[in-house]
C-alpha cells in the first residue's frame, strides 16, 4: 500500500518499515524527555519574566515615589513662608511684599520642574491651550477672537499642557 520512498517538496523521505519495536519506544522516550525538558525551560522562562515585570514595577514605583518626594520637599519652604505671612502682624506693603516673595518661591519651584505659564494675552484665541469662558465687546481695535483678559493662567511642562488658560475673548457686535 505505501511505497518505501515518498516524494515531498523538500526532497525524498524514506519510511523504514522494518524498524524494531524497541527502537521506536526508545525514540518516543527520548522525544518525551526532550519535550519535558523544554516544558521545564518554558516554565522557568515564564517565571523569570514574571519576576522581571514585578521588579521593574517596584523600581518604577520607587523612582516615582522618590521624585514626588523631592518635588514636595521643595514646596515646603514656600508653605513655611505662607504660614509666617499669616502669623505676622505686618500690614499693607510688608504683607504684600511677603506674599510676592512666596509667589516667586512657587514660580521658582515650577520653573525648576520645567513648568511655564502660557502667554495668551493679546494673542489670537487658540482652543488647544485656552478655554474661552466669556466674550467681551472688542475695543481699542482688537480683532475678533483675540484674548483680552486672562481669568486663570494656563501652564505647560515641555510640550504637555498641564492646564489650559481660562480667557475672555473679544467679539465685535453684530451689525
N, C-alpha and C positions, 0 to 999 in steps of 0.2 A: 504494500500500500504506500509506504513512504520510501522515497529514494534515499540512498545513503548520503547524498550531497544535495544541498538546496542552494539555489541561486538567490542572492539578496542584492540590494543596492550597493552595499559595501564590498561585496565580493561573494566568495563561496563560503558556506557554513557546512561544517561536517557534523553529522549526528552519529554518535557512536551508539550502536545498538547492542553491542556485546560487552558493556561495562558491568563489572561485578557489583552486586547489591551492596557490599560493604564499602566500596569506594564512594558510591552515591551518598551513603549515610555519613561517611567522613566529610565529604564536601558540604553536606547540609549542616552538620555540626559546626564546621569551621565557619560557614556563612552566618549561622545563628550567633556564634561567638563574636564575629565582627560586627554584626548588627547590634548586639547587646553593648559592645564596647562603644560604638558610635552613638547609641542612645544615651549611654552614661556621659559621654563627652558633651552631647547636646544639653542634657540636664545641667551639667556644670556650667556651660556657657550661658544658659538662661539665668541661672542663679548669679553668676558673676555680673551679668548685665543688669539684673535687678538690683544687686548691691551697688553697682556703679551709679545707677539712676538715683538711688536713695542718698548716696554720698554726695553727688552733685547737687541734689536738692538741699541737703543740710548745709553744704558750702555756700550755695546761693543765698539761703535764708540767713546764714551767719553774716555774709557780706552786706546784705540789705540792712540787717539789723545794726551792724557797726556803722554804716553810712548814715542811717537815720539818726543814730545816737550822736554822731559827730555834728550833724546839722542842728539838732535840737540843743546841744550844748552851746552852740554859737548864738542861739536866740536867748539863752538865759541872762546874759548881761543886759540885753535890751529890756527884758522883763524886769530886771532889778531897777533899771533907770525909771521905768514907768511907776513902779511901786514907790520909789523915792520921790518922784514928782507928786504923787498923790498924798504922801505923808508930809511934804514940805508946806511951809506957811507962805511960800512965795506967791506974789501977786503979779498980775499984768505981764510985763515984759520978761521978768525972770521965769515965770511959769511957761510962757510961750517959748522962750529960749530952750528950756529943758525938754519940752515936747518936740521941738525941732531937732534937737540932738538925738532924741530917741528915734524919731523918724529917719534920720540919717543912719542910725545904727541898723534899723531894719533894712533900709535900702542897701547898705554895705553888705549885709549877710546875703540878701537876694542877689546882688551883683556878683558876689564871690561864688554863687551857685550857677551863674550864667543866666539869671533871670533879668529881663529888661522890660521896662514899661513901653507900651506901644505909643507912638506919637501919631495921633489921628486928627487932632485939632486943625481945622482949616484945610483939610485934605478931602478928596472925594470919598464918599462913603464906600467901604469895602465890606460886604457881608461875611467875608471869610475871617475877618479879625474884629468886627464890631457888630453890635446888636443895636438897632435903632429902637429907642424906647419912646420917641416922640418926634414931632416936627415943629419947626418954627418958621415964621414968615422971614423970607430972605431979606436981609438989609445989607447996607454997605456994599452992594454989588456982588454978593456971593452967588455962585451958580447953584442951580438945583442940585440936591444930593450931596452938598458939602457939609461936613461935620462942623457945627457951630458951637456946640457945647459938649464937653465930656463929663457925664454924670458919674461914671466909675471907670477908672483906668483899666486897660487890658494889659496882660502880660504874656510874654513869650519866653521860652527857655530853648535857646538854639533855634531850631526851625519848628518846634512844637508850641502850639497855642495852649497856654495854661488857662487863660480866662479871656473871653472877648471883652472889648471895651463897650460900655453902655453909653450911647450917644444920642444927641438931639441933632436932627438933620434939617438943613434949610430947604424950604419949598416955596416957590413963588405962588402967589394967589392965582387961582384960576380966573382967566379973563373971559 
